């Protein structure tokens, strides 16, 4: 007889990252116990009120804040921005962006454009090496 399999679990920080929420803002019962994959899936498909509230109003973790502001995580660090921000704080920054945010958004846009240019160049090079050689007869 085989033993019953123990469900795989993850630490609360891992589960919070997968849910895109800021761990210190979660209820104590979430932070205190490991989360099974089934529990995580249940949180995704049928979120409790606290999770819905966190997803709508924050505070949001650093990567979500960066995405909502249209900058990189490094841009947040350069600006000495706190690790977490609420939706209201993000809206305030977007409504009247300070100089650092304007600068970081420009930097992020330029970086993304350069990344796309390099990706397109590399794709062209790959396509060129895969073409049959021209007949030089």
C-alpha positions, 0 to 999 in steps of 0.5 A: 500500500502506498502512503497518502501523498502530502500536499505541496505547500509554499511559504506565505511570501511565495503565495503572496508573490504569486497572488501579487499582494504585499505580504505585511498587509495580509491577515495574520492567519495568512502569514502564519501558515504554509499555503497548499497549492489547492489553497492558493488556487481557491484564493485565486478563483474565490478570493476572500474580501481581504484579498479583493480589497488588497488587489483593488486598493493596496498596499501593493508590492514593489513590482506592482507599484513599478508596473502601475507607475510605468517604471522599473523596480530599479527606478523606484529604488533610485527615487528612494520610494517605499516598498509598498504604495496604495492605489491612492498614493499611485493615483496622486503620483500619476495625476501630478508626476514629480520630476523623478517619475517623468525621468524614470518613465522616459528611461523605462520607455527608452530601455524597452524600445532598445530591447525591442530593437535588439530583439528585432535585429536578432530575429533578422539575423536568425532569419538571414542565417536560415535562408538558403544561399543564393546561387552564384552560378 
